[in-house]
Amino acid sequence: MYVKVYQYSVQAEQIEQCLELVSESDLLYKQFVNYTMLIRRSREQPTKLTEVHLYKSEEEYVEAMGKMKDDVQIQALFEQFLRTLSPENPEIKEETYTNGSSFLID
């Protein structure tokens, strides 16, 4: 399994718009790759969102990203998404987890 995690802060008045854009993007991504996406809102910081994307393999992820990079619809949605981010903290934090970094706790 290959996992990408994204964290970002959204303008309070833009949260619903952001979630709609993420949902639209998810539908478009699924035209290119079979993956699962979870999105969660922080309890402590309600404007902070975390997306978790689960892919079968890194190869599948890389192949899909190569196909999507020139997609006009995805680019347009991403530009709209960027406008929903908090101006005070517009950074999108990205982490990658692979089979070597997974573990189970009983």
C-alpha positions as CSV (number, residue, x, y, z in Angstrom):
1,M,0.0,0.0,0.0
2,Y,1.1,3.5,-0.8
3,V,-0.3,6.4,1.3
4,K,-0.2,10.2,0.7
5,V,-1.3,12.5,3.5
6,Y,-2.1,16.2,2.9
7,Q,-2.8,18.8,5.6
8,Y,-3.8,22.3,5.1
9,S,-5.8,25.2,6.6
10,V,-8.8,26.7,4.9
11,Q,-10.5,30.1,5.4
12,A,-13.4,29.6,7.8
13,E,-15.9,31.0,5.3
14,Q,-14.5,28.8,2.5
15,I,-14.7,25.3,4.2
16,E,-17.9,24.2,2.4
17,Q,-16.5,25.4,-1.0
18,C,-13.2,23.6,-0.3
19,L,-15.0,20.3,0.6
20,E,-17.1,20.6,-2.6
21,L,-13.9,21.1,-4.7
22,V,-12.2,18.1,-2.9
23,S,-15.3,16.0,-3.7
24,E,-15.2,17.0,-7.4
25,S,-11.5,16.3,-7.6
26,D,-12.0,12.9,-6.0
27,L,-14.5,11.9,-8.8
28,L,-12.1,13.1,-11.4
29,Y,-9.1,11.2,-9.9
30,K,-11.1,8.0,-9.8
31,Q,-11.3,8.2,-13.6
32,F,-7.5,7.7,-13.6
33,V,-6.8,5.5,-10.6
34,N,-8.5,3.2,-8.2
35,Y,-7.8,4.7,-4.8
36,T,-9.6,5.6,-1.5
37,M,-9.7,9.1,-0.1
38,L,-10.6,10.1,3.4
39,I,-10.9,13.7,4.6
40,R,-11.1,14.8,8.2
41,R,-11.5,18.1,10.0
42,S,-9.5,18.8,13.1
43,R,-11.5,19.0,16.3
44,E,-9.0,21.4,17.8
45,Q,-8.6,23.6,14.7
46,P,-11.8,23.4,12.7
47,T,-10.2,25.1,9.7
48,K,-7.5,22.5,9.4
49,L,-8.2,19.6,7.1
50,T,-6.4,16.3,6.6
51,E,-6.7,14.2,3.4
52,V,-5.5,10.6,3.4
53,H,-5.2,9.0,-0.1
54,L,-4.7,5.2,-0.2
55,Y,-3.2,3.6,-3.3
56,K,-2.4,0.0,-4.2
57,S,1.2,0.8,-5.0
58,E,3.6,3.7,-5.6
59,E,3.8,2.7,-9.2
60,E,0.1,3.0,-9.6
61,Y,0.2,6.5,-8.0
62,V,3.1,7.7,-10.2
63,E,1.4,6.4,-13.3
64,A,-1.9,8.1,-12.4
65,M,-0.2,11.4,-11.6
66,G,1.5,11.4,-14.9
67,K,-1.8,11.0,-16.7
68,M,-3.5,13.7,-14.6
69,K,-0.9,16.4,-14.7
70,D,-2.2,17.8,-18.0
71,D,-5.9,17.4,-17.2
72,V,-7.5,20.8,-17.6
73,Q,-10.4,20.1,-15.2
74,I,-8.1,18.9,-12.5
75,Q,-5.9,22.0,-12.9
76,A,-8.9,24.3,-12.8
77,L,-10.2,22.7,-9.6
78,F,-6.8,22.9,-8.0
79,E,-6.6,26.6,-8.7
80,Q,-10.0,27.1,-7.1
81,F,-8.9,25.0,-4.2
82,L,-5.8,27.1,-3.6
83,R,-8.0,30.2,-3.3
84,T,-9.8,28.6,-0.3
85,L,-6.6,28.2,1.7
86,S,-5.9,30.4,4.6
87,P,-3.8,33.4,3.6
88,E,-2.0,33.3,6.9
89,N,-1.1,29.6,6.3
90,P,-1.4,28.7,2.6
91,E,1.0,25.7,2.9
92,I,-0.1,22.2,2.0
93,K,1.9,19.7,4.0
94,E,2.5,16.4,2.3
95,E,3.7,13.1,3.7
96,T,4.2,9.8,2.1
97,Y,3.9,6.4,3.8
98,T,5.0,3.1,2.1
99,N,5.0,-0.5,3.1
100,G,8.3,0.0,4.9
101,S,6.7,2.7,7.2
102,S,3.5,0.9,8.1
103,F,2.9,-1.0,11.4
104,L,0.2,-2.6,13.4
105,I,-0.5,-2.2,17.1
106,D,-2.4,-4.9,18.9
